[in-house]
């Protein structure tokens, strides 16, 4: 398991480190807005789905690399990995939807 983590970490570090903090700030969403974002994300298919997961993977890689380069783990074990994983929230999903040109209104829950 540790070997797999080291391989993943090495692969992530091969990408350039973002000059600015890439983390997307958490915003307050109503329950309806949150549900709409999640429904749109979950309903993506084909090229839209590939685009979204590419965005998420790039985002996680950039957050991880920025964290490591700037020593933001605060000495916590797997601190940057946790930041990378727990940093996914509706704001990140919304940014992915926007980047991949997915309209929220067309995917509203019925």
C-alpha positions as CSV (number, residue, x, y, z in Angstrom):
1,X,0.0,0.0,0.0
2,X,2.8,2.4,0.9
3,X,4.5,1.5,-2.4
4,X,1.3,2.5,-4.3
5,X,1.2,5.8,-2.4
6,X,4.8,6.5,-3.3
7,X,4.1,5.9,-7.0
8,X,1.1,8.1,-6.9
9,X,3.0,10.9,-5.1
10,X,5.9,10.6,-7.6
11,X,3.5,10.9,-10.5
12,X,1.7,13.9,-9.0
13,X,5.0,15.7,-8.4
14,X,6.0,15.4,-12.1
15,X,3.5,18.2,-13.0
16,X,4.6,21.8,-12.5
17,X,3.8,23.5,-9.3
18,X,1.1,26.2,-9.6
19,X,2.5,29.7,-8.8
20,X,-0.7,30.7,-7.0
21,X,-2.8,28.8,-4.6
22,X,-5.1,26.7,-6.8
23,X,-7.7,25.9,-4.2
24,X,-11.2,27.0,-4.9
25,X,-12.8,28.7,-1.9
26,X,-15.8,27.1,-0.3
27,X,-19.0,29.1,-0.8
28,X,-22.3,28.9,1.0
29,X,-25.0,27.1,-1.1
30,X,-28.6,26.6,-0.3
31,X,-29.7,23.0,-0.2
32,X,-31.4,23.4,-3.6
33,X,-28.2,24.9,-5.2
34,X,-26.1,22.1,-3.7
35,X,-28.5,19.4,-4.9
36,X,-28.5,21.0,-8.4
37,X,-24.7,21.1,-8.7
38,X,-24.4,17.5,-7.5
39,X,-27.2,16.3,-9.8
40,X,-25.6,18.1,-12.8
41,X,-22.2,16.5,-11.9
42,X,-23.6,13.0,-11.5
43,X,-25.6,13.2,-14.7
44,X,-22.7,14.0,-17.0
45,X,-22.0,11.4,-19.6
46,X,-19.5,10.8,-22.4
47,X,-17.2,13.7,-23.2
48,X,-18.8,15.8,-20.5
49,X,-18.0,13.1,-17.9
50,X,-14.4,12.8,-19.2
51,X,-14.0,16.6,-19.1
52,X,-15.3,16.8,-15.5
53,X,-13.1,14.0,-14.2
54,X,-10.1,15.5,-16.1
55,X,-10.8,18.8,-14.3
56,X,-11.1,17.1,-10.9
57,X,-7.9,15.1,-11.4
58,X,-6.0,18.3,-12.5
59,X,-7.4,20.2,-9.6
60,X,-6.4,17.5,-7.1
61,X,-2.9,17.3,-8.6
62,X,-2.4,21.1,-8.5
63,X,-3.6,21.3,-4.9
64,X,-1.3,18.5,-3.9
65,X,1.7,19.9,-5.7
66,X,1.1,23.4,-4.3
67,X,0.7,21.9,-0.8
68,X,3.9,20.0,-1.0
69,X,5.9,22.8,-2.5
70,X,4.7,25.3,0.1
71,X,4.9,22.8,3.1
72,X,1.2,23.3,4.0
73,X,0.8,19.9,5.6
74,X,1.7,21.4,9.0
75,X,3.6,18.2,9.8
76,X,0.5,16.1,9.7
77,X,0.8,12.6,8.3
78,X,-0.6,12.6,4.8
79,X,-1.6,16.3,5.2
80,X,-1.3,17.2,1.6
81,X,-3.2,14.0,0.5
82,X,-6.0,15.0,2.9
83,X,-6.1,18.5,1.7
84,X,-6.3,17.2,-1.9
85,X,-9.2,14.8,-1.1
86,X,-11.2,16.8,1.5
87,X,-10.9,19.9,-0.7
88,X,-13.5,18.7,-3.1
89,X,-16.8,20.5,-2.5
90,X,-19.6,22.0,-4.4
91,X,-17.5,25.0,-5.5
92,X,-15.0,22.7,-7.2
93,X,-17.8,20.8,-8.8
94,X,-19.4,24.0,-10.0
95,X,-16.1,25.2,-11.5
96,X,-15.8,21.9,-13.3
97,X,-19.3,22.2,-14.7
98,X,-18.5,25.7,-15.9
99,X,-15.2,24.7,-17.5
100,X,-16.9,21.7,-19.2
101,X,-19.8,23.9,-20.4
102,X,-22.5,22.0,-18.6
103,X,-25.7,23.9,-17.9
104,X,-27.1,23.5,-14.4
105,X,-30.7,24.3,-15.5
106,X,-30.9,21.5,-18.0
107,X,-30.0,18.9,-15.4
108,X,-32.4,19.9,-12.6
109,X,-33.8,17.0,-10.5
110,X,-37.3,16.1,-11.3
